[in-house]
Amino acid sequence: MPSFRALPPSLRSRGGVSGPPAKNIHVPVARAMVDCAVYSAGVRLPGKYTHAAALDKVRELESEGVSAFVWVGLHEPDEHQMQAVADVFDLHELAVEDAVHAHQRPKLERYDDTLFLVLKTVNYVEHESVGKAREIVETGEIMIFVGADFVVTVRHGDFSGLAGVRHEVESSPAKCRLGPYAVMHAIADHVVDSYLDVTDLVETDIDAMEENVFSPTIATDVEHIYMLKREIVELRRAVAPLTLALQRLNGDHNDLISKEVRRYIRDVLDHNTQAADRITTYDDLLSSLVQAALGKVAMQQNVDMRKISAWVAIAAVPTAVAGIYGMNFEHMPELHWTYGYPAVLLVMFTVCSLLYRTFRHNGWL
């Protein structure tokens, strides 16, 4: 049966909840909008636009025979903000839901004449050493809606900014003139290049861990290797699925994407495959390091057990002698001898010394 949380006394009444119903406060789209610009003939038009006004401007230019498109950038919009943009650009509700809630795998989907591309962004977290790091790779997401005359990007994460990409597109009118799909390529290229940068930095951590594992004087903590392997798994989940999406982007949807843009996408696909191959190599190497570390730990445990066994053997001699003379029988040898006590102590010391020298010579101590 469903459970209901009790209402506070101020809201209880005999007939139910008292007072007027709560009002839904909708935050305007502008609060989530990072930038909104209209591009025509490869140049950004001056002025500030709302998403609706920008699309109206694009349609006005198109009616005059001038090619144009709008690029709207959003950062972590809520449902109402995203729905307001979706209503203007006629975005599919399933893709809109994915864009709001995030946590999606990299993928490419088509809804009529609109493509929806999900990219995982990665960022390398600076740290002094792997042993002192809580996190090495953090991830975010970028969702891209691309139509004939618009691009809508939705970002999740504080490090996945696209200001540099927008500046790059605006500084290359020839590329910008290729339209919205050229923007999509520029974003994908930026994300995949970050994969290569992060894998280069992670390789440094793996090299340091490898040196640590095979150093005879440094104690190895297997948990640090497991933590690094976990970060590699997270990186692989961001990179590997994107290969299939880029392959579909390059081979399918020829009615939407021009031949020139597909040539650029092939280059991004090559870089993503290179990053994926690196990650696979790192994963295999860390698996080998885990086995080597476990072997090192087992060998250290064997050394410790030999030391413990040696000390137990040495301690067994005085324990045995003291146990025999502690039985308190009346007729025992040397009980009434004047030098019996120091003689027994000397025998125990001599035997223990011989055992210590023997174990020391054999490397047990």
C-alpha positions in Angstrom: 0.0 0.0 0.0 1.3 3.5 -0.7 2.5 5.5 2.2 1.8 9.2 2.8 3.9 11.6 4.7 2.1 13.3 7.5 1.4 17.0 6.9 2.5 19.6 9.5 -0.2 20.9 11.8 -0.3 24.3 10.1 -1.4 22.6 6.8 -4.0 20.2 8.4 -7.7 20.9 8.5 -10.8 18.9 8.9 -11.6 19.0 5.2 -8.0 18.5 4.1 -5.1 20.9 3.3 -5.8 24.5 4.2 -4.5 27.5 2.3 -4.1 28.3 -1.4 -2.3 25.7 -3.6 1.4 26.2 -4.2 2.5 28.0 -7.4 5.0 26.5 -9.8 7.8 28.9 -10.3 9.4 28.5 -13.7 12.9 29.8 -14.2 13.2 31.6 -17.6 15.2 30.0 -20.3 17.7 32.9 -20.3 19.0 31.6 -16.9 20.2 28.3 -18.5 21.2 29.9 -21.9 25.0 30.4 -22.2 24.9 31.9 -25.7 22.5 32.3 -28.7 23.7 33.5 -32.0 22.6 33.7 -35.7 25.2 32.8 -38.4 24.8 33.8 -42.0 27.2 33.2 -44.9 29.8 32.0 -42.3 29.6 35.1 -40.2 28.0 35.8 -36.8 25.4 38.5 -37.0 25.6 41.2 -34.4 23.1 41.6 -31.6 21.6 39.5 -28.9 18.7 37.1 -29.5 16.3 34.9 -27.6 16.0 31.4 -29.0 12.7 32.2 -30.6 13.8 35.5 -32.1 17.0 33.9 -33.4 15.0 31.2 -35.3 12.6 33.9 -36.7 15.6 35.8 -37.9 17.0 32.6 -39.6 13.7 31.9 -41.3 13.5 35.5 -42.5 16.9 35.3 -44.1 16.1 31.9 -45.7 13.0 33.4 -47.2 15.3 36.0 -48.9 17.4 33.2 -50.3 20.3 33.6 -47.7 21.6 30.6 -45.9 21.6 30.9 -42.1 21.4 28.9 -38.9 21.1 29.5 -35.2 23.3 28.0 -32.4 21.7 27.9 -28.9 23.9 26.8 -26.0 22.3 25.7 -22.8 23.9 24.6 -19.5 22.0 22.1 -17.3 18.5 23.3 -18.1 15.5 22.1 -16.1 12.5 20.4 -17.7 10.5 23.7 -18.2 13.5 25.5 -19.7 14.3 22.6 -22.1 10.7 22.2 -23.1 10.4 25.9 -24.0 13.4 25.5 -26.4 12.0 22.2 -27.7 8.6 23.8 -28.5 10.4 26.4 -30.7 12.7 24.0 -32.5 10.3 21.1 -32.6 12.5 18.6 -30.8 11.3 15.1 -30.0 10.2 14.5 -26.4 12.3 11.4 -25.9 15.5 13.3 -26.9 14.4 16.2 -24.7 14.0 13.9 -21.7 17.5 12.5 -22.3 18.9 16.0 -22.5 17.4 17.1 -19.2 18.2 14.0 -17.1 21.6 13.3 -18.7 23.5 10.1 -17.6 23.3 8.8 -21.2 25.8 6.6 -23.1 27.3 8.2 -26.2 24.9 7.6 -29.1 23.4 8.9 -32.3 19.6 9.0 -32.9 17.5 10.5 -35.7 14.1 12.0 -35.3 12.7 12.9 -38.7 15.2 15.6 -40.0 16.9 16.2 -36.7 19.9 14.3 -35.4 20.6 13.9 -31.7 24.2 13.2 -30.7 25.3 12.4 -27.1 29.0 12.9 -26.2 30.7 12.2 -22.9 33.2 14.8 -21.9 36.2 13.9 -19.8 38.5 15.9 -17.6 41.8 15.0 -15.9 41.9 15.9 -12.2 45.3 17.1 -11.1 46.7 15.3 -8.1 50.1 14.8 -6.4 50.1 11.1 -6.7 47.7 8.2 -7.4 47.8 7.2 -3.7 46.5 10.6 -2.6 43.9 11.0 -5.4 40.3 10.4 -4.8 39.4 10.9 -8.5 41.5 11.0 -11.6 39.0 11.3 -14.4 35.7 13.2 -14.1 33.0 13.1 -16.8 30.3 15.3 -18.1 27.9 15.3 -21.1 27.1 17.3 -24.2 23.9 16.7 -26.1 23.6 18.1 -29.6 20.4 18.6 -31.5 21.1 19.4 -35.2 18.5 20.4 -37.8 18.6 22.0 -41.2 19.0 25.5 -39.7 19.7 25.2 -36.0 22.1 23.7 -33.5 21.0 23.3 -29.8 23.7 22.1 -27.4 23.0 21.1 -23.8 25.9 20.7 -21.5 26.1 18.9 -18.1 29.3 19.5 -16.0 31.3 22.5 -15.1 34.4 21.7 -17.3 32.6 21.0 -20.6 32.5 24.6 -21.8 32.2 25.3 -25.6 33.3 28.9 -25.7 36.6 27.8 -27.4 34.7 25.8 -30.0 32.4 28.6 -30.7 35.3 31.0 -31.1 37.0 28.5 -33.5 33.9 28.2 -35.6 33.4 31.9 -35.8 37.1 32.5 -36.7 36.7 30.1 -39.7 34.0 31.5 -42.0 34.7 28.8 -44.6 33.9 26.1 -42.1 31.0 28.0 -40.5 29.5 28.3 -44.0 29.1 24.5 -44.1 26.2 24.9 -41.7 24.9 23.3 -38.5 26.6 20.0 -39.1 29.9 21.7 -39.3 29.3 22.9 -35.7 28.4 19.4 -34.6 31.7 18.2 -36.1 33.7 21.0 -34.3 32.2 20.0 -31.0 32.8 16.3 -31.5 36.4 17.1 -32.6 36.9 19.1 -29.5 35.6 16.3 -27.2 37.7 13.6 -28.9 40.8 15.7 -28.8 40.3 15.9 -25.0 40.2 12.1 -24.9 43.7 12.0 -26.4 44.9 14.6 -24.0 43.5 12.8 -20.9 44.9 9.4 -22.0 48.3 11.0 -22.3 48.1 12.3 -18.7 46.7 9.0 -17.4 49.6 7.2 -19.0 51.9 9.1 -16.7 50.0 7.8 -13.7 50.2 4.2 -15.1 54.0 4.5 -15.6 54.4 5.7 -12.1 52.3 2.9 -10.8 54.3 0.4 -12.9 57.6 1.7 -11.4 56.1 1.4 -7.9 55.0 -2.2 -8.4 58.3 -3.4 -9.7 60.4 -1.5 -7.2 61.8 -3.9 -4.5 62.1 -1.2 -1.8 58.6 0.3 -2.1 55.5 -1.3 -0.6 52.7 -1.7 -3.1 49.1 -1.0 -2.3 46.9 -3.0 -4.6 43.9 -0.7 -3.8 45.6 2.2 -5.7 45.9 0.0 -8.8 42.2 -0.9 -8.5 41.3 2.8 -8.2 43.3 3.6 -11.3 41.7 0.7 -13.2 38.2 2.0 -12.1 39.1 5.3 -13.7 40.2 3.6 -16.9 36.8 1.7 -17.0 35.0 5.1 -16.7 37.1 6.5 -19.4 36.4 3.5 -21.7 32.6 3.9 -21.1 33.0 7.5 -22.4 35.1 6.7 -25.4 34.3 3.2 -26.8 30.5 3.7 -27.5 31.2 6.9 -29.4 33.0 4.9 -32.2 29.7 3.4 -33.3 27.9 6.7 -33.3 30.6 8.3 -35.4 30.6 5.4 -37.8 26.9 5.9 -38.3 27.3 9.6 -38.6 29.9 9.1 -41.3 28.1 6.3 -43.3 24.4 7.1 -42.8 22.2 10.2 -43.1 23.8 11.3 -46.4 20.6 13.2 -47.1 21.3 15.5 -44.1 25.2 15.7 -44.0 27.2 17.0 -46.8 30.2 15.1 -48.3 32.6 17.8 -47.0 31.4 17.5 -43.4 31.6 13.7 -43.6 35.3 14.0 -44.5 35.9 16.0 -41.3 33.9 13.4 -39.3 36.1 10.6 -40.6 39.1 12.4 -39.1 37.3 12.5 -35.7 36.5 8.8 -36.0 40.2 8.0 -36.5 41.1 10.0 -33.4 38.4 8.4 -31.3 39.6 4.9 -32.4 43.1 5.8 -31.5 41.9 6.9 -28.0 39.9 3.7 -27.6 42.9 1.6 -28.5 45.0 3.4 -25.9 42.4 2.8 -23.2 42.2 -0.9 -24.1 46.0 -1.1 -23.8 46.0 0.7 -20.4 43.3 -1.7 -19.2 45.3 -4.8 -20.1 48.4 -3.3 -18.6 46.6 -2.5 -15.3 45.3 -6.1 -15.2 48.9 -7.3 -15.5 50.0 -4.9 -12.7 47.3 -6.2 -10.4 48.6 -9.8 -10.9 52.2 -8.6 -10.4 51.2 -6.6 -7.2 49.4 -9.6 -5.8 52.4 -11.8 -6.5 54.6 -9.2 -4.8 52.3 -9.2 -1.8 52.3 -13.0 -1.6 56.1 -13.1 -1.7 56.3 -10.5 1.1 53.9 -12.6 3.1 56.1 -15.7 2.6 59.1 -13.7 3.8 57.2 -12.6 6.9 56.0 -16.1 7.6 59.6 -17.3 7.5 60.7 -14.7 10.0 57.8 -15.5 12.3 58.6 -19.2 12.0 62.3 -18.6 12.8 61.5 -16.6 15.9 59.0 -19.2 17.0 61.7 -21.9 16.7 64.1 -19.8 18.8 61.5 -19.1 21.4 60.6 -22.8 21.6 64.0 -23.8 23.2 63.7 -21.8 26.4 60.0 -22.5 26.5 60.6 -26.3 26.4 63.4 -26.2 29.0 61.4 -24.0 31.3 58.4 -26.2 30.9 60.4 -29.3 31.9 61.8 -27.8 35.0 58.5 -26.3 35.9 56.8 -29.7 36.5 58.0 -29.6 40.2 58.8 -33.3 40.5 60.9 -34.1 43.6 63.6 -36.1 41.9 64.8 -34.1 38.9 68.5 -33.9 37.6 70.6 -31.1 38.8 67.9 -29.6 41.2 70.4 -29.5 44.1 73.5 -28.6 42.1 74.8 -25.2 43.0 75.5 -24.2 39.4 72.4 -25.9 37.9 70.4 -22.6 37.3 73.1 -20.6 35.5 74.1 -23.8 33.5 70.6 -24.2 32.2 70.4 -20.5 31.3 73.7 -20.8 29.5 72.5 -23.9 27.5 69.3 -22.0 26.5 71.3 -19.0 25.4 73.8 -21.1 23.4 71.1 -23.1 21.6 69.1 -19.9 20.8 72.2 -18.2 19.5 73.1 -21.1 17.2 69.5 -21.1 15.9 69.6 -17.3 15.3 72.9 -17.6 13.4 71.6 -20.5 11.3 68.4 -18.7 10.3 70.3 -15.5 9.7 72.8 -17.3 7.4 69.9 -18.8 5.5 68.1 -15.5 5.0 65.2 -16.2 7.2 66.0 -13.3 9.6 
